């Protein structure tokens, strides 16, 4: 690194030179030239970088496809960092692929179970907002994604925002072909249940999917809160307490 010995003291950048005032005196650093796209694409020295970029892009595309597949249940149930968390989760699935070569690892051959437990709204985790039991099952052979929520008393089993009079349980059952960017999504929404001391009915959720699917499967369950005004239920706009979680996830067989 060059050092300035003269009396001229400069701070900042002049063309491709940056002048610094450090504890070792005034120093000058030359800006490194950016590596061209062609070099990155062909130079053997960047082989690891190409592999990493390929898998990162595959994870990012998978996260985008996943969001598209569950878009109908994402309304008012996400926070600002959900895309980052989903991207990290998909990257973890990619690198869990035990059969593909480095740079070719993918979602389909990875461990889709890693997505289980992903919360789309970190300010409202489903297990905290709704403390009732949720029994979720994937039956690939029967072509069914199911969830059952036994009867519970909302006032003691739920944390609802101020102004809430009712709530609804909603769900999505999803089959995703990540290789061909295709998905099948089935959605469910319960009736509006009153927040109070009266027990709810048992909630049975059944999503039909292709029997013996060869694609990854996901079952999401969430809750939304409403306020009744003159007989009409209005969604609470803040969405801060609305929760949505991947209850079960299963890799391709």
Secondary structure, DSSP 4 states (H G I P E B T S, - for coil): -EE--SS----EEETTEEEEEETTEEEEEEPPPPPPHHHHHH-GGGHHHHHHHHHHHHHHHHHHHHHHHTHHHHTT---TTHHHHHHHHHHHHHHT-SSSPTTT--STTS-GGGGTT-BS-TTS-HHHHB-S--EEEEETTTTEEEEEE---BHHHHB---TT--EEEEEEEEEEEETTTTEEEEEEEE-PPEESSSSBPPPEEEEEE--TT--SEEEEEEEEEEEEEETTEEEE-TT-TT-EEEEEEEE---
